[in-house]
């Protein structure tokens, strides 16, 4: 029982220390407010209509591909779970990771054999 109490006190102490101590210099930055300019709401919708037909409207990903194709110098992509895994049983869905790869490095992407990747 003493070990459990000691462990709980240690965990609480570490938690309090990490929540309250100041960050190292240069880590915390607050820049000036900026106007957002032109904004547009993008939505992905998947639904089944009254007739039982499944509909998929992927406006977000279509815009991502459009922005990538319009890039002039470089592209930074931060995607979560960039793979084709679907789970069991797999569904008949759009191959988003393959489309993204094609947009980034495929023919017509603007990349060349001499491109440097780092």
Secondary structure, 3 states (H helix, E strand, C coil): CHHHHHHHHHHHHHHHHHHHCCCCCCCCCCCCCCCCCCCCCCCEEEEECCCCCEEEEEHHHHHHHHHHHCCCCCCCCCCCCCCCCCCCCCCCCCCHHHHHHHHHHCCCCCCCCCCCCC
